[in-house]
Amino acid sequence: MRRREFVAMLGGAAAAWPFAARAQQGEGMRRIGVLMNTAANSEQQQSLVAFRQALQQLGWTEGRNVQMDVRWAGGDTREIRRHAGELVALAPDVIVTTGNAGMVPLLQATRNIPIVFNNVADPVGGGFVKSMARPGGNATGFIQFEYNLSAKWLETLKEIVPSLTRVAVLRDSTLASGIGQFAVIQSVASSLRVETSAIDVRDTGEIESDIADFARTGTGGLILTSGALAVVHRSLIITLAARHRLPAIFYRRGYVDAGGLISYGYDVVDQYRRSGGYVDRILKGEKPADRPVQAPTRYELVINLKAAKAIGVDVPATLLARADEVIE
């Protein structure tokens, strides 16, 4: 009897093991890697908070069923590559990154781990996805804007300073998006009777000397296009625009919060909030290849009246009325 009871008990336990293992696996910890290309400034911190909140609303709580490994690269290319390698080595279930700079080393390191990107200007041109509708690989996410938005920057700058005849476009010529944004601005410049020129945002010395040279002739303005180097040199470009009394428009609001004149662009924090939904789907078994790359659903116009007063610009009432926020 003892032997039969023991065998029966053993058989019952064995039958229960697969169920217990499945239950433990279902409740197991999932891992998310996060590669932030920039320094931990307030805008990026807010973005990360929004991402965490979105995940929590979808049932993912840090320390309970998800672990998040966050790396800040401070805009340094070597640090971005190092952190990308570190995150891939941890074999997370999904990696979230920001901008083009993080995508290149991540895709070089893995074609298997799912990647959700934010703030990428041209994922098709950059070779990150095959198409917007059908990414086709291990990456998908959210773009900053469609190229035609670049024309809006010049139109808005001309509206705030009607006498404007010259504009210097600060861009990264090594990026497909930098070339594309400049091309769109050039395409509408003649109709607005504005002459355009390009300034490459490679290093501090070049930026300082090129902007100083441009400012020697009056009636000029600046447009800062998107890119990792634009973030790296953010404080310098805002300072130089104020020093040379050049009206400048930026591609997102963080520059205006930091003292810039005006911005028109996507809501950075909202992109991270929406990316939480994509990460949730991937953790539940969906593939990046099946999720379309999405454009922003909201653009915002932000004006800094203190910056306008400092360079002697009177912002038209019509523009103020359209602004989503006015900083005084």
N, C-alpha and C positions, 0 to 999 in steps of 0.2 A: 504494500500500500504506500509505504513511504516513497519507494522508487517511482510508482505511477504518479503520485502527487507532485513529486519533484519535477518529473518530465512535463506534466500538465502545466505546472507553474512556469517552467522554463519556456514552454511553447507560447504561453500567454504573454510573457514578457517580450519574447522575440517579436510577436505580432504587434506589440505596442511600440517597439523601438522605431520603426519607420515613421509612425505618426508623431512620436516625440521629436524625432530629428527634423521632420518637416515643420513642426510648430516652432522649434528653436530657430530654424533657418529663416522662416517667415518673419520672425520677430528680431532677426539679427541686425546688427549695425551695418548701415550702408555708409559709403565714403564719398565725399565730394571734395575735389580739389578746386581751389580758386586762385587764379593768377591775376593779380592787379598790377598792371604795368607801371603805374605812377606811384608817387609817394602817397601816404595816407592822409590826403587833404580832406577838408570837410565835405566837399562834394562827393568824393569817392567813398568816404565813410558812410554818408547818408545812403548811397547806392547799395552798399553792403548790408546796411540795416534793412532796407526795403526788400532785398533779396531774402534775407533771413525771415522776415515777417511773412513774405509770400509763402515760403516753404512751411512755416509753422501753421498757417491757415489751411494748408493742404495736408496736414497731419505729420509733418516731419519736424521733430524736435531734437535739437543738438543734445547729445548725452543720453538720449533714450533710444532713438532708432536711426540717427544719422550723426556722422562725425565730419567736421569741416576743417580742411587744412588750407589756410590762407597764406599766400606769399605776396609781399609788396616789393616791387622791383625798383621803385624810385625813378623810373624813366631811363635806367641804365641798361643798354643792350646786353651787356655781359651778364648782368643780374637776371634779366628776363630769361636768357637762355639757361642759366644755372637753375633757376626756380622751375622752369618748364621741365627740365630733366629730373629734378627732385620729385615733382608731382607725378610724373609718369611712372617713376620708379615705385611710388607708393601703390600703384595699381588701383586707383579709385574707380568707382562705378561711373563717374562722369566728371569732366573738368569744365569749369566756367572761366572764361577769360574776357579781357577787354581790349579792343583795338587790333589793328593789323599786326603790330609788333609781337604780340603774344602768339598769334596764330602760326606764324612761320616756324618757330622752334618746336611748338607743340605737334604740328603735323609732320615735322621731320622726325620727331621722337616716337610718334604712334599713329597708326592708321586703324587702330582697333578701339581704343578708349573713346567713348562718345564725348564730343566737345560742344558746348553751347557758348557762342560768342555774343558780345555786346559791342556797340559803338564801332563797328567795322564799316568803312566807307564803300568799298567795292569788293565783296567777297568773290564774285565771279571773275573780275579782272585780276584779283590777287591769286586766283587759282585755288581758293579754299573750298568752293563748291562748284558743281557742274552748271547749275542754274538756280534761280531763286525759288522756282516752284518745286523742283526736284533736286535737292542738294547732292544726292547720290553717293556720299561718302560717310565719314564718321563725324561730320560737323554740320551744324545749323545754328541759327540765331537771329540777330536783329541788326539791321543796318542803321547808319546815322541819318541818311536822307537819300533821296534820289538826286542825280546830278543837276536836274533843272532848278533845284533850290538855290544853287550857287548864283544864279542870275538875280535872285531876290536880294542877296546881300548888296550887290551894286545898286540896285534900284532903291533900296532903303537908305543907303549911304547918300545917294544923290538927293533923296527926298529930305534928309535931315540937313544937308548942305547943298542947296540948289546951284550955287556958284562953282561946285566941284568940277574940275576939268581933268585931273590926273589922279590915278589910283595905283598904288603899289600892292600887288597881291603876294602875300607871304605864303609860300607853299614848300612842300618837300618834293623836289623833282625826282627823287628815287622811287616814289610811290605812284602807282597807276592812278590812284585817287587824286593825288596832288596835281598831276598833269590834266586829269579830266575836269577837276573843279576850275582850274585856270582857263581851260578851253571854253567852258560854258560862259564864264565871266567875259572873256574876250568876244564871244559871239554876240553879246548884247551891248557892248561898250560903245560901238559907233552910233547906235540908235539913241544913246543917252548923251552923245557928244563928250565922251570920256576917253582919255588915252590911258592904256594900261601897261604896266611893266611888272616883272616878276622879281621877287627877292627870295632866295633860297634860305631856309631856316636850318642851316647846317651847324654853325657854331656861333658863340657869343660875339667874337670880334667882327665877323662878317655881317651879322645882323645889325650891330651898332653902326658900323661904317656905311652900310647900304641905306639904312633908314636916314642917317644924317645927310648923306648925299641927296637922297630923294627930297628931304625937307627943305633944302636950300632954295628951291623954287616953290612959291606959294600955291594956293588952291589945290592942295593935294590931300589924299586920304588913304587909309589902309584897310585891307581886307585880310583877315587871318583865316586860312582854310584849315581843315582838320588834318590831324596826324599826330603821331607820338611826339615828334620834335616840337610841335606847337604847344604841347602840354609841358614839356621839359623847359621851354623858354618863355612860359606864360608871364611870369613876373617881369622879366626883362622887356618883353614886347609892350606890356601895359605901361611900364615906366617910360619907355622911349616915345610912345605915342603922346603921353602927357607932356614930356619934356619938350618935344618939338611941336606941340599944339596941333597934332594931326588927328582929325576925327577918324575913329577906327570902329569897324564892326567885326564881331566875333561869331564863331559858329555855334557856341553854346553859352549858357548863362553864367557858368562858373567864372568866366573872365570879367563879367560885369560886376558880379559880387566882389571880385578882387580889385575893382577900381576902373575897369574898362568902361567905354561909353555906351555901347549898344550891342545886343546880340539877338540873333534870330536863328533858332535851331531846335533840335529835338530835346525832349525831356530825358536827361540821362538817368535819373532815379527811376522813372517809369519803365525804362528798358530793363533794368535789373529786377524790378517787380514782375514784369512779364516773363523774364527768363526763368523765374521760379516755377512757372507753370510748365515750361519745357523740361526742366530738370525733373519735375514730378512725373511727367509722362515717361521719360527715359528710365527713371528708377522703377517704374511699373512695367517696363518691358518694351516700350516703343523704341524705334530706331531713328537716329538723326536724319538718315537718308529719306525718311518718310514724312518729315516735318518741314514745311516750307520756310524759307528765310522771310522774315517779316520787316516791313518798313514801319517807321514811327506812326503812331496814331494821333500824336499831339505835338504841335510845334508851339514855341512860346517866344514872344517878343518882350525883351526886358531892356529898360532904359535907365541909365544912371545920371540923374540931373546934376549931381555934385560934380561928376566928371565933365559934363557938358559946360557947366559954368566955369570950370577951371581953364578950359581951352577957348572960351568965348563963343560957344555955339548955343543958339536959341532953338530948342526943339519945337517943331511945329505942333500946334494943338491937335491937328488931325492925326499925327503920329502918336501923340500921347494918349489919345482916345482909343487907339487900337492896341496899345500895349497891355500885355498880360500882367506886368508889374512895373512900377516906377519906383526907383530907389532915390530917396531925397537926402 
